[in-house]
Every structure is written in C-alpha cells, then in structure tokens.
Amino acid sequence: MSSREKSLSAEPETPPKRARFSLSSWVEERVDLGSVREFIRHKTVPHHRSSYWYYAGGITLFLFLVQVLTGSLLLLYYQPSESNAFESVRFIVTQVRFGWLIRSVHSWSANLLVAMAFIHMFSTFFLKSYRKPRELTWFSGMVLLLLMMAFGFSGYLLPWNTLSFFATMVGTNIAGALPLIGNFMLRFLRGGDSVTGSTLTRFFGFHVAILPALTILVLVLHLWLIQKQGMSTPLQLEKESRERGENLPSIPFFPNFLMRDMMAWYIVLAVVGWLATLFPWELGVKADPFASAPPGIKPEWYFLFTFQTLKYIPARILPFEGEVLGILAFGLGGLLWFLVPFLDPNPSASRWSRGVNQAGIWIVIFILVMTGVGYVAK
C-alpha cells in the first residue's frame, strides 16, 4: 500500500477536548483556598457535659445577623426626623406588606440578643474561659456586650413614641448624674439640654453608622481570637483527662458542630417568629415633648436593675449625693468585672476561685431580683 493510500485510510485525528469550566478551579487559581480547607478539615470543638454552653455564642451571632437584615429592611422606609419618625414607623406597620412582622422580629430579636449576650457572658465566666491565654477574648466579648446594650438604648428612641421618649430622658439623666463628665455626657447624648429631634437624629446616626462599624471591627477580632485559641474546656475536665493520660474528647467543627449550631438557630428563629406573630410589637402614641411624663416610666429591661437600685439609694449619704455614689459603685463593679482575668489569674486555686464563683452567683441573683422588682414596682 502506498503512502498516499495509507494516509487516506487513516482515521482523522480527534480534536482535543475543550476543558470544562469549573468555578472552584477558577477561584483556586486566583485565591489560595488550601488553608481554608485545611482549617475546616482539622478544626474541632471540645465535647463534654457542658458543651451546650458553646451554642450561646453562635445564637448571639445569629441574632445579630437577624438584626442587620431586618434593620436594613426597616431603613428603606424609616425617616429619622421629629415630624416624620413616628409616621414612618406607622406606615411600615400598617401599609408596607409584612412590615409589622419585620418590625416585630427586629424588636423581639433585639431583646433576645441582649439576653443571649448576658447568658454567653455568664457561661464564659463560670466555665473560667477567661483564663490564660484567652484574656483578650474576654475583653472583646465584654466590649461587644456593651455595644449590644448601646444598640438597644439608641434604637429604643427611634419610633419616637411616648414610652421611648421619656425612657430616653430617664436614661440620659442617669448619664448626666456622673461626676465631672455628667454635663458633657448629657449634652453629647441629647444634642442639647433636653430630648428633642436633635437627639433622635443623633441616636439614629449612632444606631445605623457608628455602632455597626465598631461592632463589626470588634466582632471580627473576637471571632479571630476564638479560632486562634480554640474553645476553652472546664478545668475539672482538663484535670481528669491529664490524670487518665487521655486527650479531651472532641467533635469536628464541620459538619458536626456547625449542624448542631444551625439547629439551635432554627429553634431561636422559630421562637422569634412565634413572639413576633402572636405578640406584635406595639407602636404606642406619638411623643409629645410638652406633655408630662406618664406614671411608672422605666428604661429597657437590661437597664432596669440599675434604675431600680438607684431608686432605693437615699438622696444624701453623708456629704455626697446618693445617686452619684450609686452610679460610681456600678461603674466600679463593671470595671472589676471587666478585669476578672487579672483578678482571678489562677482559677485552679480552689479557695480563691470558689470565692470568685460565689461573687458571680450573687451578681446573677442581684440582677434577676432587682429586674423582677423593677417590673412589679410602680
């Protein structure tokens, strides 16, 4: 057979197949995801009888995300002015489709967020999770708790109804009673000598711009510290594992712990939906700055124990004003609580650690009792 015949009889060459497009490969060529996959593959969470307290932090984060989502939707219609704030909220509740539900979810989840932040803080305290090397994690968590309370305080005024107006007046009066800086704090928060439209716009700026920016920065730091140092385990369990010469039991973060955490989120979301549907957040009556304060006006529940305690302090204690001394006492107590990692540097010392635990128990009892008394007191 000639060479020409051989070439004619040969099968035509198959063109090379075109490579299929892969989004993961495209991203991988531009961003190295190997470290992320390695982290997911080896990230574990301690598994013990107190592991359920770990979910408090995830629930708090989830509720914060609910706040961001619902707050962004409300922001589409809200008008932060003395003349339009109340009317815009009423328009959201009565005219916007499912507006009443979004506002109720936002309000209920805000209160649950603060409650879960307190639960997370106290669980961290009693599990001694502030011990070395997690001091910075404790500090950043405390800052986040203060920011959550600031969110609640600033957002409470935005509907511009009677209750929020006079509650804000009470809250800012407490800040104004601080020695040395009280007058400055009062004018800084109110934007003047009294609660006016300037206060409303100032609180709106705090609520949607300044506080979110600070929260995101501190939250990123807090989450990074948790991932860097891992989750803490109770001292007793660490001691028992060392005595047995065994490693602490753990479960993979992905998917085991993450799926359990998400189940907790679903339950919390169901609770929020149930509360928002059956007990929609009331709008109230538009604030009138020239009207007298209604009887029994009180701040939000997470400030109620402070408010009620100050009411029981005598007007004068020797040459000092009782309210000023009470505020200073709360400030000193908050500072000591913030510095717990330094006050209890060696939680394994049983006697001192037991005393710190007892102090924490009494603080919890005091907050619960005074909050309950504040609700029933007139």
C-alpha positions as CSV (number, residue, x, y, z in Angstrom):
1,M,0.0,0.0,0.0
2,S,1.3,3.4,-1.0
3,S,1.9,6.1,1.5
4,R,-0.9,8.1,-0.1
5,E,-3.3,5.2,0.4
6,K,-2.2,4.8,4.0
7,S,-2.8,8.5,4.7
8,L,-6.3,8.3,3.2
9,S,-7.2,5.2,5.1
10,A,-6.0,6.6,8.4
11,E,-8.7,7.8,10.8
12,P,-8.9,11.6,11.1
13,E,-7.3,12.9,14.3
14,T,-9.8,13.7,17.1
15,P,-9.5,17.4,18.1
16,P,-8.6,17.9,21.8
17,K,-11.5,18.2,24.1
18,R,-12.2,21.6,25.5
19,A,-11.7,21.8,29.2
20,R,-14.9,22.2,31.2
21,F,-15.2,25.4,33.2
22,S,-15.0,24.9,36.9
23,L,-15.9,27.7,39.2
24,S,-13.9,26.2,42.1
25,S,-10.8,25.8,39.9
26,W,-11.2,29.4,38.6
27,V,-11.3,30.7,42.2
28,E,-8.5,28.4,43.3
29,E,-6.2,29.9,40.6
30,R,-6.8,33.3,42.0
31,V,-7.2,32.8,45.7
32,D,-5.4,30.0,47.6
33,L,-8.2,28.2,49.5
34,G,-5.9,25.4,50.7
35,S,-5.5,27.0,54.1
36,V,-9.3,27.3,54.5
37,R,-9.9,23.7,53.5
38,E,-7.1,22.7,55.9
39,F,-8.8,24.7,58.7
40,I,-12.2,23.1,58.1
41,R,-10.7,19.6,57.9
42,H,-8.8,19.9,61.3
43,K,-11.0,22.3,63.3
44,T,-12.5,20.5,66.3
45,V,-14.7,21.5,69.3
46,P,-14.3,20.0,72.8
47,H,-17.2,17.6,73.6
48,H,-18.2,17.3,77.2
49,R,-21.1,17.6,79.6
50,S,-21.0,21.4,79.4
51,S,-20.7,21.7,75.7
52,Y,-24.2,23.1,75.3
53,W,-23.0,26.5,76.6
54,Y,-20.9,26.8,73.4
55,Y,-24.1,27.4,71.4
56,A,-24.9,30.6,73.3
57,G,-22.2,32.5,71.3
58,G,-23.4,31.2,68.0
59,I,-27.0,32.1,68.9
60,T,-25.9,35.6,69.8
61,L,-24.1,35.9,66.4
62,F,-27.2,34.6,64.6
63,L,-29.5,37.2,66.3
64,F,-27.1,39.9,65.4
65,L,-27.4,38.9,61.8
66,V,-31.2,38.9,62.1
67,Q,-30.8,42.5,63.4
68,V,-28.7,43.5,60.4
69,L,-31.2,42.0,57.9
70,T,-34.4,43.3,59.5
71,G,-32.9,46.7,60.3
72,S,-31.8,47.1,56.7
73,L,-35.3,46.4,55.5
74,L,-36.8,48.9,58.0
75,L,-34.2,51.5,56.9
76,L,-35.9,51.6,53.4
77,Y,-38.9,53.3,54.9
78,Y,-37.8,54.9,58.1
79,Q,-37.4,58.7,58.3
80,P,-35.3,60.0,61.2
81,S,-36.9,63.3,62.0
82,E,-39.1,64.6,64.8
83,S,-42.0,65.2,62.5
84,N,-41.8,62.0,60.4
85,A,-40.3,59.3,62.6
86,F,-43.5,58.1,64.2
87,E,-45.5,58.4,61.0
88,S,-42.9,56.4,59.0
89,V,-43.0,53.6,61.6
90,R,-46.8,53.6,61.5
91,F,-46.6,53.4,57.7
92,I,-44.3,50.4,58.0
93,V,-46.7,48.7,60.4
94,T,-49.9,49.5,58.6
95,Q,-49.1,49.9,54.9
96,V,-46.0,48.0,54.0
97,R,-46.6,44.3,53.3
98,F,-45.4,42.3,56.2
99,G,-43.9,45.5,57.7
100,W,-45.5,44.8,61.0
101,L,-43.8,41.4,61.1
102,I,-40.3,42.7,60.1
103,R,-40.6,45.4,62.9
104,S,-41.7,42.8,65.5
105,V,-38.9,40.4,64.5
106,H,-36.4,43.3,64.8
107,S,-37.7,44.3,68.2
108,W,-38.0,40.8,69.7
109,S,-34.7,39.6,68.3
110,A,-33.0,42.8,69.7
111,N,-34.2,41.8,73.2
112,L,-33.3,38.2,72.8
113,L,-29.9,39.3,71.5
114,V,-29.1,41.2,74.7
115,A,-30.4,38.3,76.8
116,M,-28.2,35.8,74.9
117,A,-25.2,38.1,75.2
118,F,-25.7,38.1,79.0
119,I,-26.1,34.3,79.1
120,H,-23.0,33.9,77.0
121,M,-21.0,36.2,79.2
122,F,-22.0,34.4,82.5
123,S,-21.4,31.0,81.0
124,T,-18.0,32.1,79.9
125,F,-17.4,33.4,83.5
126,F,-18.5,30.2,85.3
127,L,-16.6,28.0,82.9
128,K,-13.5,30.1,83.6
129,S,-13.0,30.6,79.9
130,Y,-11.3,34.0,80.6
131,R,-8.2,32.3,81.9
132,K,-4.8,32.5,80.1
133,P,-4.4,32.8,77.1
134,R,-8.0,34.0,76.5
135,E,-7.9,37.3,78.3
136,L,-8.3,39.3,75.1
137,T,-11.2,37.1,74.1
138,W,-13.0,38.1,77.4
139,F,-12.2,41.8,76.9
140,S,-13.5,41.8,73.3
141,G,-16.6,39.9,74.4
142,M,-17.3,42.5,77.1
143,V,-16.9,45.3,74.6
144,L,-19.4,43.5,72.3
145,L,-21.9,43.2,75.2
146,L,-21.6,47.0,75.9
147,L,-22.1,47.7,72.2
148,M,-25.3,45.5,72.1
149,M,-26.7,47.4,75.0
150,A,-25.8,50.7,73.2
151,F,-27.7,49.4,70.2
152,G,-30.7,48.8,72.3
153,F,-30.5,52.1,74.0
154,S,-30.1,54.1,70.8
155,G,-32.7,52.1,68.9
156,Y,-35.3,52.4,71.6
157,L,-35.9,56.1,70.8
158,L,-36.3,55.8,67.0
159,P,-40.1,55.1,66.9
160,W,-40.5,58.4,68.7
161,N,-43.4,57.3,70.9
162,T,-44.2,58.4,74.4
163,L,-42.6,55.4,76.1
164,S,-39.3,55.6,74.2
165,F,-39.2,59.4,74.6
166,F,-39.5,59.5,78.4
167,A,-37.4,56.3,78.9
168,T,-34.6,58.0,76.9
169,M,-35.0,61.1,79.1
170,V,-34.6,58.9,82.2
171,G,-31.6,57.1,80.8
172,T,-29.8,60.2,79.7
173,N,-30.5,61.8,83.2
174,I,-28.6,58.9,84.8
175,A,-25.6,59.6,82.4
176,G,-25.9,63.2,83.4
177,A,-25.5,62.4,87.0
178,L,-21.9,61.2,86.5
179,P,-19.4,63.4,88.4
180,L,-17.2,65.7,86.3
181,I,-18.3,64.4,82.9
182,G,-22.0,64.2,83.6
183,N,-23.0,67.5,82.0
184,F,-20.8,66.8,78.9
185,M,-22.3,63.3,78.5
186,L,-25.9,64.7,78.9
187,R,-25.4,67.2,76.1
188,F,-23.4,64.8,74.0
189,L,-26.2,62.2,74.0
190,R,-29.1,64.6,73.7
191,G,-27.5,67.1,71.3
192,G,-28.7,69.8,73.7
193,D,-30.2,70.3,77.1
194,S,-33.3,68.2,76.5
195,V,-34.5,65.3,74.4
196,T,-35.5,66.8,71.0
197,G,-35.4,66.0,67.3
198,S,-31.6,66.5,67.5
199,T,-31.5,63.6,70.0
200,L,-33.4,61.5,67.5
201,T,-31.1,62.1,64.6
202,R,-28.1,61.7,66.8
203,F,-29.3,58.3,68.1
204,F,-30.1,57.3,64.5
205,G,-26.6,58.1,63.5
206,F,-25.3,56.0,66.4
207,H,-27.6,53.2,65.6
208,V,-27.0,52.7,61.9
209,A,-23.5,54.0,61.4
210,I,-21.1,54.4,64.3
211,L,-22.2,51.3,66.4
212,P,-22.4,48.9,63.4
213,A,-18.9,49.9,62.3
214,L,-17.4,49.5,65.8
215,T,-19.3,46.2,66.3
216,I,-18.0,44.7,63.0
217,L,-14.4,45.5,64.0
218,V,-14.7,44.1,67.5
219,L,-16.7,41.1,66.3
220,V,-14.0,40.2,63.7
221,L,-11.4,40.4,66.4
222,H,-13.5,38.3,68.8
223,L,-14.1,35.6,66.2
224,W,-10.5,35.5,65.1
225,L,-9.3,35.1,68.8
226,I,-11.7,32.2,69.2
227,Q,-10.5,30.5,66.1
228,K,-6.9,31.2,67.1
229,Q,-7.1,29.9,70.6
230,G,-9.9,27.4,70.3
231,M,-12.8,26.9,72.7
232,S,-12.0,26.5,76.4
233,T,-12.8,23.4,78.4
234,P,-13.6,23.3,82.1
235,L,-10.7,23.0,84.5
236,Q,-12.1,19.9,86.1
237,L,-12.3,18.0,82.8
238,E,-8.8,19.0,81.9
239,K,-7.5,17.7,85.2
240,E,-9.4,14.4,84.8
241,S,-8.0,13.9,81.3
242,R,-4.5,14.6,82.5
243,E,-4.8,12.1,85.3
244,R,-6.1,9.4,82.9
245,G,-3.4,10.3,80.3
246,E,-6.1,10.8,77.7
247,N,-6.9,13.6,75.2
248,L,-10.1,15.5,75.7
249,P,-12.9,14.2,73.5
250,S,-13.8,16.5,70.6
251,I,-16.0,16.6,67.6
252,P,-15.3,18.0,64.1
253,F,-16.4,21.6,63.7
254,F,-17.6,20.9,60.2
255,P,-20.2,19.4,59.8
256,N,-20.9,18.0,63.3
257,F,-20.8,21.1,65.5
258,L,-21.9,23.5,62.8
259,M,-25.1,21.5,62.1
260,R,-25.9,21.4,65.7
261,D,-25.3,25.1,66.0
262,M,-27.6,25.7,63.0
263,M,-30.3,23.6,64.6
264,A,-30.1,26.0,67.6
265,W,-30.5,28.9,65.2
266,Y,-33.6,27.3,63.7
267,I,-35.2,26.9,67.1
268,V,-34.4,30.5,68.0
269,L,-35.8,31.7,64.7
270,A,-39.0,29.8,65.5
271,V,-39.2,31.4,68.9
272,V,-38.7,34.9,67.4
273,G,-41.3,34.2,64.7
274,W,-43.8,32.9,67.4
275,L,-43.3,36.0,69.5
276,A,-43.5,38.4,66.6
277,T,-46.7,36.8,65.3
278,L,-48.6,36.3,68.5
279,F,-47.3,39.3,70.3
280,P,-46.5,42.0,67.7
281,W,-44.5,44.9,69.0
282,E,-46.8,47.8,69.9
283,L,-46.4,51.2,68.2
284,G,-47.8,53.3,71.1
285,V,-48.6,57.0,70.9
286,K,-46.5,59.7,69.3
287,A,-44.2,61.5,71.7
288,D,-45.2,65.0,72.9
289,P,-42.2,66.8,74.4
290,F,-44.5,69.2,76.1
291,A,-46.7,66.6,77.8
292,S,-46.0,65.3,81.3
293,A,-44.3,62.0,81.8
294,P,-46.7,59.1,82.2
295,P,-46.6,57.3,85.6
296,G,-44.3,54.4,86.1
297,I,-41.9,55.2,83.2
298,K,-39.0,52.8,83.1
299,P,-35.9,52.0,80.9
300,E,-35.4,48.8,78.9
301,W,-35.3,45.6,81.0
302,Y,-31.5,45.3,80.8
303,F,-31.1,48.7,82.5
304,L,-33.9,48.1,84.9
305,F,-31.8,46.6,87.7
306,T,-29.6,49.7,87.7
307,F,-32.5,52.0,87.6
308,Q,-34.4,50.2,90.4
309,T,-31.3,50.1,92.6
310,L,-30.7,53.8,92.3
311,K,-34.2,54.4,93.4
312,Y,-33.5,52.7,96.7
313,I,-30.4,54.7,97.5
314,P,-31.0,57.7,99.9
315,A,-30.8,61.1,98.3
316,R,-27.9,62.0,100.6
317,I,-25.2,59.8,102.1
318,L,-23.2,62.0,104.4
319,P,-22.0,64.9,102.2
320,F,-22.4,63.0,98.9
321,E,-25.4,62.6,96.6
322,G,-26.7,59.1,96.8
323,E,-27.4,58.7,93.1
324,V,-23.8,59.8,92.3
325,L,-22.4,57.2,94.7
326,G,-24.7,54.5,93.2
327,I,-23.5,55.3,89.7
328,L,-19.9,55.2,90.8
329,A,-20.5,51.9,92.5
330,F,-22.0,50.4,89.4
331,G,-19.1,51.8,87.3
332,L,-16.5,50.3,89.7
333,G,-18.3,47.0,89.7
334,G,-18.3,46.9,85.9
335,L,-14.6,47.7,85.8
336,L,-13.8,44.9,88.2
337,W,-16.0,42.5,86.1
338,F,-14.1,43.6,83.0
339,L,-10.8,42.9,84.8
340,V,-11.7,39.4,86.0
341,P,-8.9,37.7,84.1
342,F,-6.4,39.8,86.2
343,L,-8.3,39.4,89.5
344,D,-8.5,35.6,89.0
345,P,-5.3,34.8,87.2
346,N,-5.1,31.3,88.5
347,P,-8.6,29.7,88.5
348,S,-7.1,26.4,89.6
349,A,-6.5,27.8,93.1
350,S,-9.7,26.3,94.6
351,R,-10.3,28.7,97.5
352,W,-9.9,31.9,95.6
353,S,-11.7,30.6,92.5
354,R,-14.6,29.4,94.7
355,G,-14.9,32.9,96.1
356,V,-15.0,34.4,92.6
357,N,-17.6,31.9,91.6
358,Q,-19.8,32.8,94.6
359,A,-19.4,36.5,93.8
360,G,-20.7,35.8,90.3
361,I,-23.6,33.8,91.6
362,W,-24.6,36.7,93.9
363,I,-24.3,39.1,91.0
364,V,-26.7,37.0,88.9
365,I,-29.2,36.8,91.8
366,F,-29.0,40.5,92.3
367,I,-29.6,41.3,88.7
368,L,-32.6,38.9,88.5
369,V,-34.2,40.1,91.7
370,M,-33.8,43.8,91.0
371,T,-35.1,43.3,87.5
372,G,-38.1,41.5,88.8
373,V,-38.7,44.1,91.5
374,G,-38.4,46.8,88.9
375,Y,-41.1,45.2,86.8
376,V,-43.7,44.9,89.6
377,A,-42.8,48.2,91.3
378,K,-44.8,51.3,90.5
